[in-house]
């Protein structure tokens, strides 16, 4: 008899960006379990809403929940719902990996780090006994679990190598649109002080070009996908791999039939990289430029990128017809109003068509989190929704790290940036009517006002 495994993507379903992203992390778990056990032993369902109703009607044997820090309140609520029916609860994702001590009593086991191997081993001990015995859990790596009143952590699990051993995510359980996203790598070689993702993955690893192109081909042929956003932290780390992807797409007669977008870093951009991305048919790139002030840029990015890199990258992308967009962060502890206005001037001078603006937020696992923790601003038991990075909608609860500006002053500055953002979308609306729908989507995605 099949067991039922309910996988919950704990997101804020009022946010269009969150609901538009298929939960590939859960899809990788399903495909890994299918590879191990076939289709006869486990029935899967993936949801992000109507959790209480689904638990009652589906009657799962196991519940798994994934969550980032700002959505961990949802994860806690869903774990409590499952526990009312005495269902074992597994939890994973960025948040619990970097802060396993935030597990609630409703969560039986936390998977720390990537979960494809761990989930197979967990189901191996669950299937014969229909429970997760502590004696069995102690033998597995990369877990945290309750033993009496304390949380026990087991030895760190090594990263999966080679990455191609991981089967592509089970997209048959998700809604896939013509524009979707793909992970072609995990991790980032850089360590920006605000970034939790680089701490989660710890090192950078790549799916091979052959693996990536096979996944693209499947999406094109089986799901009608025509636009792919590489959701990697930094897609362009390996230039050679991009060359191989281009070559294989050409061989498969797919080159030019799909458009792509990806995340880049300004200090890695030169003419040859832009030409290569153009060959791949990349139409847009996103960059974490973060600041137009050298001192703050060094603080946020670690001193390995400068303002000249930023300006050069924007200029090169515009030359090759690749649309650059960027994110910026204000509100660093000792950043002054004058320095924030310098970033505003940089944005105006750069003529970026699209940009996002955020207030520095202390995400668990980052140096910024430690800074906030030392000052008593955060703890392992807190309202996690205060970490919502959309400042205009969250400003009353937001944690302010600035020592030079008040919450009201930051709010007014964010409004100034947002007005400039909307002004640019309006100009673009007039100049490029063919792009109206695309830019309305980006406006919704990048603006919370």
Helices and strands as residue ranges (DSSP letters): E 3-9, H 16-20, H 24-37, E 42-47, H 51-58, E 62-66, G 69-71, H 72-84, E 88-92, H 94-98, G 100-102, E 109-111, H 116-129, H 134-137, E 143-147, E 150-153, G 163-165, G 171-173, E 179-182, E 185-186, H 197-201, E 205-206, H 209-223, E 227-230, G 235-237, H 239-251, E 259-264, G 266-268, H 271-280, E 282-290, H 294-301, H 307-319, E 323-330, H 337-350, E 354-359, H 367-374, G 384-387, H 391-394, H 407-431, G 433-435, H 436-446
